[in-house]
Amino acid sequence: MRVGLNAGEPIAEDEDLFGTAVNRAARIAAMAQGGEILVANVVRELAEGKDFLFGDRGETALKGFDDPVRLFEVKWQEEG
């Protein structure tokens, strides 16, 4: 499984969500490898002060978007 997270206001129609925020999340998910969680910089900023560790993956161009987005990998720690 791979996960891509973005934050923003989706457009809701009937039981579907779409729009720029949803499209960007899908593009980010497509960049992730199996077992990896990638997040846009906006998500990292929203999680500031929480117990999450992020590894900077740098600026990345996403298909269909003019401006690159800075991606971060969510780092997991084993409890023990």
C-alpha positions as CSV (number, residue, x, y, z in Angstrom):
1,M,0.0,0.0,0.0
2,R,1.1,3.6,-0.7
3,V,-0.4,6.8,0.6
4,G,-0.2,10.4,-0.6
5,L,-1.7,13.2,1.5
6,N,-2.5,16.8,0.7
7,A,-4.6,19.4,2.4
8,G,-7.1,21.7,0.8
9,E,-10.8,22.2,0.1
10,P,-12.3,19.5,-2.2
11,I,-15.3,20.1,-4.3
12,A,-18.2,17.8,-3.3
13,E,-20.8,16.7,-5.8
14,D,-23.3,13.9,-4.8
15,E,-21.1,11.3,-3.1
16,D,-17.9,12.3,-4.9
17,L,-15.0,14.6,-4.1
18,F,-12.8,16.1,-6.7
19,G,-10.8,19.3,-7.5
20,T,-7.2,20.5,-7.2
21,A,-6.7,19.2,-3.6
22,V,-7.9,15.7,-4.5
23,N,-5.9,15.6,-7.7
24,R,-2.7,16.7,-6.0
25,A,-3.2,14.0,-3.3
26,A,-3.6,11.4,-6.1
27,R,-0.4,12.5,-7.9
28,I,1.5,12.4,-4.6
29,A,0.2,8.9,-3.9
30,A,1.4,7.8,-7.3
31,M,4.9,9.0,-6.4
32,A,5.1,6.9,-3.2
33,Q,6.7,3.5,-3.1
34,G,5.0,0.4,-1.5
35,G,4.7,0.9,2.3
36,E,5.5,4.6,2.0
37,I,3.5,7.7,3.1
38,L,4.3,10.9,1.2
39,V,2.8,14.2,2.2
40,A,2.8,17.7,0.7
41,N,4.5,20.5,2.6
42,V,1.1,21.9,3.8
43,V,0.4,18.6,5.6
44,R,3.8,18.7,7.3
45,E,3.1,22.2,8.4
46,L,-0.3,21.3,9.8
47,A,1.3,18.4,11.8
48,E,4.0,20.7,13.3
49,G,4.4,20.1,17.0
50,K,3.0,16.6,16.8
51,D,5.1,13.5,17.2
52,F,5.7,12.9,13.5
53,L,9.1,12.6,11.8
54,F,9.4,13.7,8.2
55,G,12.2,13.2,5.7
56,D,12.5,15.9,3.1
57,R,12.1,14.5,-0.5
58,G,12.6,17.8,-2.1
59,E,10.7,19.8,-4.7
60,T,8.8,17.6,-7.2
61,A,6.9,18.4,-10.3
62,L,3.5,16.8,-10.5
63,K,1.7,16.1,-13.7
64,G,-1.0,18.7,-14.4
65,F,0.4,21.3,-12.0
66,D,2.5,24.3,-12.9
67,D,4.3,24.7,-9.6
68,P,6.4,22.0,-8.0
69,V,5.4,20.8,-4.5
70,R,7.8,19.9,-1.7
71,L,7.2,16.3,-0.6
72,F,8.0,14.7,2.8
73,E,8.1,11.0,3.7
74,V,6.5,10.2,7.0
75,K,9.1,8.3,9.1
76,W,7.8,5.6,11.4
77,Q,9.6,4.5,14.6
78,E,9.2,1.1,16.1
79,E,7.8,1.2,19.7
80,G,9.7,-0.8,22.1
